[in-house]
Amino acid sequence: MSEKKETAIFAGGCFWCMVKPFDQQPGILKVVSGYTGGHVPNPTYEEVCAHTTGHTEAVKITFDPTLISYAQLVEIYWQQTDPTDAMGQFQDRGDSYRPVIFTNSDEQKKIAEASKQALAASGRFTAPIVTQIEDAQPFYEAEDYHQEFYKKNPARFALEEGGREHFKQKYWGEKGKNN
């Protein structure tokens, strides 16, 4: 395997639901649930849920760019979220669940912006694409019990993921089922 490593940070509602689609891709080295985009250092889950820290639940993905590109990760990201809903995702509501692509470089920002424009132009959604693209900020790992939640708590994960699956099937068809 290559020694190259890059990171991508995506927010798309509950971070539990954002791990599995990336974790199962070739070239993904690690997916970590956490918090970013806020003004309080080292926030806890309870603080983020209280909507007082400004943080968003997100995943930080470490990947080998020789096996999977950032553009491919962005494509997978779009298939996990409702890009027309600015203040939450599915049953998760509020600013801590907003959809955001946090970019780590000018190149990532360029790729994300172009992908967002292409999605908007595709006509796949009738409402505007409101997902934000922002510069990455400090990322704080969530508590251990949030890591790899889909593996540790499959029944609870299935309940949490329920609304997403219908949406993914509706807008992405077979392509969405694979992620």
Secondary structure, 3 states (H helix, E strand, C coil): CCCCCEEEEEECCCCHHHHHHHHCCCCEEEEEEEEECCCCCCCCHHHHHCCCCCCEEEEEEEECCCCCCHHHHHHHHHCCCCCCCCCEECCEECHHHCCEEEECCHHHHHHHHHHHHHHHHHCCCCCCCCCEEEECCCEEECCHHHCCHHHHCHHHHHHHHHHHHHHHHHHHCHHHHCC
